[in-house]
Structures are given as C-alpha cells and as structure tokens.
C-alpha cells in the first residue's frame, strides 16, 4: 500500500469526550486545539532545516502543500514523515531533532572545495532530491577516480558521512570513504536517488567517493559529515560548516500539578546526543525544579521524573528501544507524587518500571509550557518522530490512553 499523497485537515471527531483529557495532540488531527490552549502548538527552530523529499520507507511531506504548525519562516518549517502503523494505515509523524552541524563544505557544489583525481565534475546536471536542478555528475577518466574533501582535525568522535547518489552510466563499484581513502566501502547504486551513509570513529575525517571503473558515472548531491552516533537529516552548506539548531514543539499548559497520565507515541530515530535528553516536559522553560518530565538516558532508556519543591523521584523503563521501533510510553503521576514509567514497543505487552518514591505535589507550576522534543534548550532535544501526545487526569490504563482522543 503506497503512502498517501494528501493530508486533509479534518474536524476532531467525538468532541463530546474531549473533557476526558487535559491535553491532546495527534499529528493526524492538527485541527484539534488542546483544552486551555488557543493554538495548534508552536514549532521552534532558529535555523533552516534542509527539507528533502525522502526515498524508500521515509517520505517527507511538503509543508507548503500540507498542514503546518505555528512556526518560523519557510526555510525553518517542521518536517513530517509518513509512518505505517500496525493496521497498515499511514499516519503523519512530526520529526523533531537535536542540534547537528554539517562539516562538509559546498555540500551541493562538489567541484569546488572537493579535490578530484582522474575524475571530472559537472555541476547542476539533473534534478536533485530537493526538487532543484543542482545535482552534479561525476565521471571517472581512469580506473579508481576519486573526489575527496579534507575536513581538517575535529577531535576523535563517531562521525557519519552521507551523500545522495544515483547511477548515470556503467555497472562498476561505487565506494565511499571517511578516512581519506585508507579504507573504502562499496555501495549498491541504482538509478533511483538514495542517501548512502558510512560511519567511523576518527579525529581527522576526509570524506570522498571513488568510481572504480573508467568511464563510469554517477549523479551526486548533498554531502554531509556530522559528529554523532547516527545520521540526521540533511543540512545544506556553502563555504563554511552550518549548524541546524535544536527543534521543539510547545503549548501553554494550564493544568495544575495533579494525578495524571501522559501518553506518547513516536518512532525511535536514534540514541540521545547528551544524557538526560528531554522527550516531553511540563514546566516553565528550562525549569527542572518543578516539572513532570520524560527523559532518555545516555544508554537510550526512557524514564519519567517528577520534581517539586519537596525533591525529585522517578521511574525507568526496562530496556531501550531499537532504531525504527514505534514506541508507546504511559507515564503516571499519583496523588502522592510518585511517578512511574510504562513502555510498549511495537504494540507488545506493556512493561512497567518500579514506581518512584512519593514526592508531594506542589500547588501550581509557574508560567507552564508543555514541550515535546525538549525544553527549548539545544542540549536537551532528542531525535524522534512524534505521532501523539495525550494527558488525562488520574491514573489511566494503556488501553484507555490509546483509545482516548
């Protein structure tokens, strides 16, 4: 079943039951406004995001033709993808990412800061994955023609090199390197644009492409080198590295501290960039002393923490989900102030962590916001695609939270 091409706005069904929830956001029903809020949520990123139509299983929605959240200028729009649920139905998910920097210069002009050896580069030959005619053709003029960019010494770290490639002519091997040609990794290139990636841990990355067979040619576009344990979305560059700032989505949240259940459904897109990354947070911006917060540990395990003037207590999930898993978290806060984490991966049976100790509820949160993807701080944003977030009064079951609007 192909992913749908149109995401219509639609009224929220069953409006008579909206009082069952303190808050509701579902990406497929963006026309719904949460209780106590007058917006559909505010998306925040202080930089361009590098929107690119996806290939394979990830298909980006075009925000110019689809629903969008309240947010910044067109080049800073949020990114969406289609996610297929257990019933085979495609639903949109909002991709939120932490900060990353593309160290690769002239990411769309490969004949400039890159050094060719027995290889020719012709600029702006075909339509690139972003829909513009900015992709290059690379043609070997002898066996093992190379195109390499020296990135300088950046300090030893897990580093990813990614680039979109598709076959122009020939059938010989096409290879990528991140260590200046000391080692090469062969990739299977077809006539369809595909983003390829290699990763190494090293302090002196030099990224490049090798065309093994003389006269073979490929189209190439969108080179990216970034420090991190996994690949993030594309960040275009010119003459210097470019940083995509962290992304958050937030609403004003008027509910006072009380027994409540928060439910999240999202796609696991990678491990954290720093320990204790915020996934959602009920708090004044940056205030962790009075909050109800879901975090990921450095090992990728989810936990829930309730902090108040009386102290802090929380609960952790049993294990970390794998890349690409659809994750459901049910987090509860009791009248005594004890917090507990419950996790289901891919619709499997729910696994509960040990409930945290009692931690008395404060009378109020001050200037409260509900954040998804972080708390507005660059160091606290994770990498996930969010499908739904719901908050109900009282301690509720997973079945209730799944079925509630």
KADAKA-V792236 format. One record per residue. N is the residue number from 1. RES is the residue in one small letter. PSI is psi in whole degrees, 0 to 359 (999 if undefined). OMEGA is omega in radians with two decimals (* if undefined). Layout:
n=N res=RES psi=PSI omega=OMEGA
n=N res=RES psi=PSI omega=OMEGA
//
This chain:
n=1 res=x psi=121 omega=-3.12
n=2 res=x psi=155 omega=3.07
n=3 res=x psi=144 omega=3.12
n=4 res=x psi=157 omega=-3.12
n=5 res=x psi=350 omega=-3.13
n=6 res=x psi=131 omega=3.08
n=7 res=x psi=95 omega=-3.08
n=8 res=x psi=148 omega=2.94
n=9 res=x psi=147 omega=-3.13
n=10 res=x psi=149 omega=3.12
n=11 res=x psi=152 omega=3.14
n=12 res=x psi=123 omega=-3.11
n=13 res=x psi=155 omega=3.08
n=14 res=x psi=42 omega=-3.04
n=15 res=x psi=340 omega=-3.13
n=16 res=x psi=345 omega=-3.11
n=17 res=x psi=5 omega=-3.09
n=18 res=x psi=335 omega=-3.14
n=19 res=x psi=349 omega=3.09
n=20 res=x psi=346 omega=-3.05
n=21 res=x psi=149 omega=2.98
n=22 res=x psi=331 omega=-3.10
n=23 res=x psi=145 omega=3.06
n=24 res=x psi=128 omega=2.97
n=25 res=x psi=126 omega=3.03
n=26 res=x psi=130 omega=-3.02
n=27 res=x psi=333 omega=-3.13
n=28 res=x psi=356 omega=-3.13
n=29 res=x psi=58 omega=-3.05
n=30 res=x psi=349 omega=3.09
n=31 res=x psi=348 omega=3.10
n=32 res=x psi=134 omega=3.06
n=33 res=x psi=127 omega=-3.12
n=34 res=x psi=152 omega=3.10
n=35 res=x psi=131 omega=3.11
n=36 res=x psi=7 omega=-3.12
n=37 res=x psi=149 omega=3.14
n=38 res=x psi=15 omega=3.10
n=39 res=x psi=169 omega=3.07
n=40 res=x psi=14 omega=-3.11
n=41 res=x psi=147 omega=-3.12
n=42 res=x psi=122 omega=3.09
n=43 res=x psi=140 omega=-3.07
n=44 res=x psi=124 omega=2.93
n=45 res=x psi=126 omega=-3.03
n=46 res=x psi=20 omega=-3.13
n=47 res=x psi=167 omega=3.05
n=48 res=x psi=151 omega=-3.05
n=49 res=x psi=345 omega=-3.12
n=50 res=x psi=54 omega=-3.11
n=51 res=x psi=128 omega=3.12
n=52 res=x psi=134 omega=3.06
n=53 res=x psi=135 omega=-3.04
n=54 res=x psi=169 omega=3.05
n=55 res=x psi=160 omega=3.12
n=56 res=x psi=227 omega=-3.04
n=57 res=x psi=345 omega=-3.11
n=58 res=x psi=113 omega=-3.14
n=59 res=x psi=110 omega=3.13
n=60 res=x psi=141 omega=2.99
n=61 res=x psi=149 omega=3.11
n=62 res=x psi=110 omega=-3.05
n=63 res=x psi=337 omega=3.14
n=64 res=x psi=340 omega=-3.11
n=65 res=x psi=2 omega=-3.07
n=66 res=x psi=178 omega=3.07
n=67 res=x psi=148 omega=3.06
n=68 res=x psi=160 omega=3.10
n=69 res=x psi=166 omega=3.00
n=70 res=x psi=129 omega=-3.06
n=71 res=x psi=202 omega=-2.93
n=72 res=x psi=198 omega=-3.09
n=73 res=x psi=164 omega=-3.04
n=74 res=x psi=322 omega=-3.13
n=75 res=x psi=359 omega=3.12
n=76 res=x psi=19 omega=-3.08
n=77 res=x psi=156 omega=3.04
n=78 res=x psi=159 omega=3.10
n=79 res=x psi=142 omega=3.14
n=80 res=x psi=156 omega=3.00
n=81 res=x psi=157 omega=3.04
n=82 res=x psi=133 omega=3.11
n=83 res=x psi=131 omega=3.14
n=84 res=x psi=122 omega=-3.12
n=85 res=x psi=183 omega=-3.06
n=86 res=x psi=338 omega=3.13
n=87 res=x psi=3 omega=-3.14
n=88 res=x psi=8 omega=-3.13
n=89 res=x psi=136 omega=3.11
n=90 res=x psi=132 omega=3.07
n=91 res=x psi=150 omega=3.10
n=92 res=x psi=149 omega=3.07
n=93 res=x psi=137 omega=-3.13
n=94 res=x psi=119 omega=-3.14
n=95 res=x psi=118 omega=3.06
n=96 res=x psi=133 omega=-3.05
n=97 res=x psi=154 omega=2.96
n=98 res=x psi=179 omega=-3.11
n=99 res=x psi=141 omega=3.01
n=100 res=x psi=155 omega=3.12
n=101 res=x psi=129 omega=3.02
n=102 res=x psi=113 omega=-3.12
n=103 res=x psi=348 omega=-3.06
n=104 res=x psi=122 omega=-3.10
n=105 res=x psi=152 omega=3.11
n=106 res=x psi=57 omega=-3.02
n=107 res=x psi=342 omega=-3.13
n=108 res=x psi=9 omega=3.10
n=109 res=x psi=82 omega=-2.92
n=110 res=x psi=359 omega=3.13
n=111 res=x psi=12 omega=-3.03
n=112 res=x psi=275 omega=-3.09
n=113 res=x psi=357 omega=3.07
n=114 res=x psi=149 omega=-3.11
n=115 res=x psi=113 omega=3.11
n=116 res=x psi=144 omega=3.02
n=117 res=x psi=119 omega=-3.03
n=118 res=x psi=46 omega=3.14
n=119 res=x psi=137 omega=3.11
n=120 res=x psi=146 omega=-3.14
n=121 res=x psi=128 omega=3.03
n=122 res=x psi=121 omega=-3.05
n=123 res=x psi=152 omega=2.97
n=124 res=x psi=55 omega=-3.06
n=125 res=x psi=324 omega=-3.09
n=126 res=x psi=171 omega=3.10
n=127 res=x psi=128 omega=-3.12
n=128 res=x psi=174 omega=3.13
n=129 res=x psi=342 omega=3.11
n=130 res=x psi=5 omega=3.09
n=131 res=x psi=3 omega=3.13
n=132 res=x psi=154 omega=-3.09
n=133 res=x psi=69 omega=-3.06
n=134 res=x psi=7 omega=-3.09
n=135 res=x psi=144 omega=3.14
n=136 res=x psi=157 omega=2.91
n=137 res=x psi=137 omega=3.12
n=138 res=x psi=126 omega=-3.08
n=139 res=x psi=127 omega=3.11
n=140 res=x psi=131 omega=3.07
n=141 res=x psi=2 omega=3.02
n=142 res=x psi=170 omega=3.09
n=143 res=x psi=143 omega=3.12
n=144 res=x psi=45 omega=3.02
n=145 res=x psi=137 omega=-3.05
n=146 res=x psi=157 omega=3.02
n=147 res=x psi=114 omega=-2.98
n=148 res=x psi=142 omega=3.03
n=149 res=x psi=127 omega=3.09
n=150 res=x psi=118 omega=-3.07
n=151 res=x psi=356 omega=-3.12
n=152 res=x psi=178 omega=-3.12
n=153 res=x psi=125 omega=-3.09
n=154 res=x psi=359 omega=-3.07
n=155 res=x psi=140 omega=-3.04
n=156 res=x psi=126 omega=-3.14
n=157 res=x psi=157 omega=2.97
n=158 res=x psi=126 omega=-3.02
n=159 res=x psi=138 omega=3.12
n=160 res=x psi=137 omega=2.96
n=161 res=x psi=123 omega=3.13
n=162 res=x psi=152 omega=3.11
n=163 res=x psi=145 omega=3.05
n=164 res=x psi=134 omega=3.12
n=165 res=x psi=149 omega=2.90
n=166 res=x psi=151 omega=-3.05
n=167 res=x psi=136 omega=2.99
n=168 res=x psi=302 omega=3.09
n=169 res=x psi=159 omega=3.06
n=170 res=x psi=175 omega=-3.11
n=171 res=x psi=4 omega=-3.09
n=172 res=x psi=173 omega=-3.07
n=173 res=x psi=142 omega=3.01
n=174 res=x psi=130 omega=-2.99
n=175 res=x psi=155 omega=3.10
n=176 res=x psi=151 omega=3.07
n=177 res=x psi=153 omega=3.03
n=178 res=x psi=359 omega=3.14
n=179 res=x psi=32 omega=3.05
n=180 res=x psi=15 omega=3.11
n=181 res=x psi=2 omega=3.06
n=182 res=x psi=322 omega=3.05
n=183 res=x psi=151 omega=-3.14
n=184 res=x psi=143 omega=3.10
n=185 res=x psi=122 omega=-3.11
n=186 res=x psi=135 omega=3.11
n=187 res=x psi=145 omega=3.12
n=188 res=x psi=108 omega=-3.05
n=189 res=x psi=134 omega=3.09
n=190 res=x psi=187 omega=3.12
n=191 res=x psi=12 omega=3.07
n=192 res=x psi=136 omega=3.09
n=193 res=x psi=128 omega=3.10
n=194 res=x psi=137 omega=3.08
n=195 res=x psi=119 omega=-3.13
n=196 res=x psi=153 omega=-3.04
n=197 res=x psi=141 omega=2.94
n=198 res=x psi=157 omega=-3.11
n=199 res=x psi=138 omega=3.01
n=200 res=x psi=159 omega=2.98
n=201 res=x psi=113 omega=-3.07
n=202 res=x psi=162 omega=-3.06
n=203 res=x psi=346 omega=-3.05
n=204 res=x psi=72 omega=-3.07
n=205 res=x psi=137 omega=3.00
n=206 res=x psi=109 omega=-3.02
n=207 res=x psi=153 omega=3.12
n=208 res=x psi=174 omega=-3.11
n=209 res=x psi=143 omega=3.02
n=210 res=x psi=130 omega=3.02
n=211 res=x psi=111 omega=-2.95
n=212 res=x psi=323 omega=-3.01
n=213 res=x psi=130 omega=3.11
n=214 res=x psi=135 omega=3.09
n=215 res=x psi=353 omega=2.99
n=216 res=x psi=155 omega=-3.11
n=217 res=x psi=149 omega=3.05
n=218 res=x psi=159 omega=2.92
n=219 res=x psi=143 omega=-3.09
n=220 res=x psi=149 omega=-3.12
n=221 res=x psi=149 omega=2.93
n=222 res=x psi=53 omega=3.09
n=223 res=x psi=136 omega=3.13
n=224 res=x psi=131 omega=3.00
n=225 res=x psi=124 omega=-3.07
n=226 res=x psi=143 omega=3.04
n=227 res=x psi=132 omega=3.14
n=228 res=x psi=160 omega=-3.10
n=229 res=x psi=353 omega=-3.12
n=230 res=x psi=165 omega=-3.10
n=231 res=x psi=141 omega=3.03
n=232 res=x psi=181 omega=-3.11
n=233 res=x psi=163 omega=-2.98
n=234 res=x psi=139 omega=3.10
n=235 res=x psi=110 omega=-3.13
n=236 res=x psi=146 omega=3.13
n=237 res=x psi=161 omega=3.01
n=238 res=x psi=251 omega=-3.04
n=239 res=x psi=2 omega=3.14
n=240 res=x psi=161 omega=3.09
n=241 res=x psi=150 omega=-3.14
n=242 res=x psi=136 omega=3.11
n=243 res=x psi=130 omega=2.96
n=244 res=x psi=120 omega=-3.09
n=245 res=x psi=163 omega=-3.12
n=246 res=x psi=151 omega=-3.07
n=247 res=x psi=140 omega=3.06
n=248 res=x psi=160 omega=3.03
n=249 res=x psi=131 omega=-3.08
n=250 res=x psi=157 omega=3.06
n=251 res=x psi=155 omega=2.87
n=252 res=x psi=136 omega=-3.10
n=253 res=x psi=115 omega=-2.98
n=254 res=x psi=354 omega=-3.11
n=255 res=x psi=143 omega=3.11
n=256 res=x psi=164 omega=3.05
n=257 res=x psi=129 omega=-3.06
n=258 res=x psi=168 omega=3.01
n=259 res=x psi=128 omega=-3.09
n=260 res=x psi=161 omega=3.08
n=261 res=x psi=125 omega=3.08
n=262 res=x psi=133 omega=-3.11
n=263 res=x psi=132 omega=3.07
n=264 res=x psi=142 omega=3.01
n=265 res=x psi=128 omega=-3.06
n=266 res=x psi=168 omega=3.04
n=267 res=x psi=128 omega=3.10
n=268 res=x psi=115 omega=-3.07
n=269 res=x psi=355 omega=3.13
n=270 res=x psi=171 omega=3.10
n=271 res=x psi=173 omega=-3.03
n=272 res=x psi=157 omega=3.04
n=273 res=x psi=335 omega=3.03
n=274 res=x psi=156 omega=3.05
n=275 res=x psi=153 omega=3.07
n=276 res=x psi=44 omega=3.08
n=277 res=x psi=133 omega=3.12
n=278 res=x psi=136 omega=3.04
n=279 res=x psi=314 omega=2.84
n=280 res=x psi=159 omega=-3.06
n=281 res=x psi=127 omega=2.96
n=282 res=x psi=110 omega=-3.02
n=283 res=x psi=161 omega=2.81
n=284 res=x psi=153 omega=-3.01
n=285 res=x psi=124 omega=3.08
n=286 res=x psi=358 omega=-3.09
n=287 res=x psi=109 omega=3.14
n=288 res=x psi=1 omega=-3.12
n=289 res=x psi=341 omega=3.07
n=290 res=x psi=94 omega=-2.99
n=291 res=x psi=164 omega=2.97
n=292 res=x psi=111 omega=-2.87
n=293 res=x psi=136 omega=2.96
n=294 res=x psi=131 omega=-3.09
n=295 res=x psi=165 omega=2.94
n=296 res=x psi=136 omega=3.07
n=297 res=x psi=172 omega=3.09
n=298 res=x psi=337 omega=3.12
n=299 res=x psi=3 omega=3.10
n=300 res=x psi=8 omega=3.13
n=301 res=x psi=134 omega=-3.12
n=302 res=x psi=144 omega=3.10
n=303 res=x psi=160 omega=3.14
n=304 res=x psi=140 omega=-3.12
n=305 res=x psi=132 omega=2.98
n=306 res=x psi=121 omega=3.11
n=307 res=x psi=139 omega=3.13
n=308 res=x psi=183 omega=3.10
n=309 res=x psi=342 omega=-3.14
n=310 res=x psi=348 omega=-3.11
n=311 res=x psi=207 omega=-3.07
n=312 res=x psi=140 omega=3.11
n=313 res=x psi=151 omega=-3.11
n=314 res=x psi=185 omega=-3.06
n=315 res=x psi=146 omega=-3.12
n=316 res=x psi=151 omega=3.01
n=317 res=x psi=165 omega=-3.05
n=318 res=x psi=328 omega=-3.04
n=319 res=x psi=167 omega=3.12
n=320 res=x psi=136 omega=3.06
n=321 res=x psi=162 omega=3.12
n=322 res=x psi=160 omega=3.11
n=323 res=x psi=129 omega=3.12
n=324 res=x psi=349 omega=3.09
n=325 res=x psi=142 omega=2.91
n=326 res=x psi=121 omega=-3.00
n=327 res=x psi=138 omega=2.98
n=328 res=x psi=128 omega=3.08
n=329 res=x psi=130 omega=3.01
n=330 res=x psi=115 omega=-3.07
n=331 res=x psi=132 omega=-3.05
n=332 res=x psi=146 omega=3.04
n=333 res=x psi=121 omega=-3.06
n=334 res=x psi=173 omega=3.12
n=335 res=x psi=332 omega=3.12
n=336 res=x psi=353 omega=-3.14
n=337 res=x psi=9 omega=3.10
n=338 res=x psi=137 omega=-3.13
n=339 res=x psi=144 omega=-3.13
n=340 res=x psi=142 omega=3.12
n=341 res=x psi=136 omega=3.04
n=342 res=x psi=138 omega=-3.03
n=343 res=x psi=138 omega=3.00
n=344 res=x psi=131 omega=-3.14
n=345 res=x psi=122 omega=3.10
n=346 res=x psi=31 omega=3.13
n=347 res=x psi=9 omega=-3.13
n=348 res=x psi=174 omega=3.13
n=349 res=x psi=143 omega=-3.12
n=350 res=x psi=136 omega=3.07
n=351 res=x psi=130 omega=-3.07
n=352 res=x psi=141 omega=2.99
n=353 res=x psi=168 omega=3.09
n=354 res=x psi=131 omega=-3.11
n=355 res=x psi=142 omega=3.08
n=356 res=x psi=168 omega=3.13
n=357 res=x psi=159 omega=3.08
n=358 res=x psi=141 omega=-3.09
n=359 res=x psi=98 omega=-2.92
n=360 res=x psi=139 omega=3.14
n=361 res=x psi=137 omega=2.99
n=362 res=x psi=166 omega=3.13
n=363 res=x psi=331 omega=-3.09
n=364 res=x psi=158 omega=2.89
n=365 res=x psi=144 omega=-3.09
n=366 res=x psi=132 omega=3.07
n=367 res=x psi=54 omega=-2.90
n=368 res=x psi=138 omega=2.95
n=369 res=x psi=153 omega=2.98
n=370 res=x psi=116 omega=-3.11
n=371 res=x psi=143 omega=2.92
n=372 res=x psi=133 omega=3.09
n=373 res=x psi=1 omega=3.13
n=374 res=x psi=197 omega=3.09
n=375 res=x psi=25 omega=-3.13
n=376 res=x psi=353 omega=3.13
n=377 res=x psi=138 omega=-3.07
n=378 res=x psi=327 omega=-3.09
n=379 res=x psi=353 omega=-3.01
n=380 res=x psi=12 omega=-3.11
n=381 res=x psi=137 omega=-3.14
n=382 res=x psi=199 omega=-3.10
n=383 res=x psi=100 omega=3.13
n=384 res=x psi=161 omega=3.01
n=385 res=x psi=114 omega=-2.99
n=386 res=x psi=133 omega=-3.13
n=387 res=x psi=323 omega=-3.09
n=388 res=x psi=149 omega=2.94
n=389 res=x psi=126 omega=-3.13
n=390 res=x psi=144 omega=3.07
n=391 res=x psi=126 omega=-3.13
n=392 res=x psi=149 omega=3.04
n=393 res=x psi=144 omega=3.12
n=394 res=x psi=174 omega=3.11
n=395 res=x psi=115 omega=-3.03
n=396 res=x psi=159 omega=3.14
n=397 res=x psi=165 omega=3.06
n=398 res=x psi=319 omega=3.14
n=399 res=x psi=319 omega=3.13
n=400 res=x psi=313 omega=-3.07
n=401 res=x psi=324 omega=3.09
n=402 res=x psi=320 omega=-3.03
n=403 res=x psi=337 omega=3.10
n=404 res=x psi=156 omega=-3.05
n=405 res=x psi=999 omega=*
//
